[in-house]
Amino acid sequence: MTRLILATRNAGKITELRAILADAGLTHELVGADAHPDVPDVKETGVTFAENALLKAHALARATGHPAVADDSGLCVDVLGGAPGIFSARWAGRHGDDQANLDLLLAQLADIDTPHRRAHFACAAALALPDGTERVVEGRLNGTLRYAPEGSGGFGYDPILQPDGDTRTCAQLTPAEKNAISHRGQAFRALLPSLRELLG
């Protein structure tokens, strides 16, 4: 059985990818970065989601000698020219402060009318092998930004993005509903053919 490492310490992401692999009939052993605690976190110095995902996947594959998968994602707001984009997790200045990021973005968009509040979640997922072989794919979830957060599920900007075709925000969806349409779920599923091709 091939060991596959997902470049994350987020248990939710690992569970999500395990389910996608199982649904596809792939039996690879999937572990997170915690299984290799000696490998340091990678600085995300790329200027696109794809570059950052590839940086993380290659670093982990080289350090462990196992195939590695990594993703990078964020919220892209049309009227802000695609921002916060790769800076989504640190939009308010401190990495991972979801509430501050949300508050700042809502303040920046306070006088923008609904027709101009289009946005999408974007995700790039990368597969890298120790020999340098790589594949990268992308997924996106289109929607409109609400004026105030609603829902207690999810994380990040989920409480303000209402996916197209729904009346709820991402934070009001069940985990199964969100996984079925999410940008990360789409990207991970788009990576399945490459996993089959390169790992068997």
N, C-alpha and C positions, 0 to 999 in steps of 0.2 A: 504494500500500500504506500503510495506517495504521500509524504508529509507536505502540506501546503501551509504557509504561514501568512496570516493576515496582519498587516502592519497597523495594529490598533491595540489599545488596552481597554477598549470599550466592549464589554460583554454583550451588549445588545447587537452590535455589528457582527460579532462572531456568530451569535445565534441566528441572525438573519441570513448570513452567507451559508451556514451549515444547512439551513432549511432549503435554500435554493439549490445547493449541491445535491441534497437528498431527493428533492423533487425531480431533478434531472437524471437521477440514477448514478451519480458520480460518488464513488466511495472513498475519495481521498481523506486522509486524516487532517482536519483543519484545526490549527492552534493559533492563538494570538501572540503578540510580541512578548507577552509575559512569560511564555515558554522559553524565551531566550533573553533573560534579564541582563546579561552582560552586553547586549547590543544597545548602543545609545540611540536615543531618539534622533531623527534626521531633521535638520533645519529645512523648512520649506522656502527655498530661495527662488523657485520658479515664478514666472509671471503669468502662468495659466494653470488651470486645474490639472490638465494633462501632464505638464512638466513636474508639478509637485507630486502627483501620484507616481510617476516614473522614478523620481528621485528616491522616494521612500521604498518602492518595490525593489529597485536595483540594490540599494544599500542593504536591505534585509537579506536578499538572495546571496549577495557576496559574503556577508558576515556569517551566514548560517549554512550555506551550501545546499539550501532547499529552495524550491520555487516559492516565490512570494507574490502576494496580491496586496495592493494598496489603493486607497481612494482619496480623492480630495473633492470637496464640494462646498457650495455656498449659494447665497441668494443674489440674483442679478436683477436689478430694477431698471426698467427701460428708461424712465425719465432721468435717472442718474447715470446714464451711459453704461449700464452694466455693473455699476457699483452696488453694494459693497464687494461683490465678486470674491476674489481670492482673499480679501481682507475681512470677510464676513465674521469670522470668529474673534477678530480684534478691532472691529469697527469703532468702538468707543475708546480704544486705546489700550485696554488690558485684555489679554487673550482669555477667551472662555467666559467672559462676564455677559451671559445671555440677556439679563435684564437691562443692563446699561446699553448694550448693542441695540436692543429692541426700542428702548426709550429714545435713543438718539435718532434712529431711522424714522420713527413715527414723527418726531419733532421736525425732521428735515422735509417730510412729506405732508405736513399738516395742512397746507393750503392747496394741495394737489387734488383735483376732482377725480372721482371714481374712474371715468373712462381713461384717465392717464396714469392709473396706478397699476399698470400691467407689470408683471415680474415673473421670474421662474427660478426654481431651484435647479442647479446644474451639478452634475457629478461626473468625474472622470475616474474610471477604474483601470488599473494597470496590472499586468502580469509580467513578472521578470524571472528568468531562469538564471542559475549561477553562471552559465556560459555567455550571458549578455543578451540572449534572445528576449524580445519584448513585444507586448501587444498592449494597446490602450484603446478603450471604447468610452462612449459618453452616454449619459441619460439625462433627461430633463423633465420637470413637472411644471407646466404652465399654469398661471393663475392670476389673481388680482389681490392687491393688498388691502386689508381692512384698515379702518381708522383706529381701532382699539383691539387689544388681544382678546381672543376667546378660546376657551378650552384649556384643559390641564394636561393633555397628553403630549408626547413628543418632546422636543427641546428646540433651542435656538429660535429661529423665526417662524416655527410651525404655527404659533397662535395668531399670526397675522396674514398668512397666505391661504386664500380660498382657492382650491384647485378648480380649473374649468370643469363645468358640468356638475358641480356640487354646491350646496348652500352652506356647508360647514368649512371651518378652517382645518388645516392639517392636524392641529392639536385636538380637534373634536372627533377625528376618525379613530376607529379601533386600530390596534397595531396591525391586524391582518389587512384591514382596508388600506391603511397607509402603505404597507409593504407591497401591496399589489400594484400601486400606482407610483410609488416614490421614485425619485431620480436615482437614488442609490440602488434600489431593487432593479430598476431598468438597466443600469450600467452593469451590475453584477450578472444579470441574466444574459446581457449581450456578450459577456466575457466567456460564457459557457462553451461556445464552439472552439475558442482558442485553448481552453483547458483540455477539452477532448483531443484536439489536434496535437498539443505539445506534451500532455501528460498521460494520454491514453485513457 
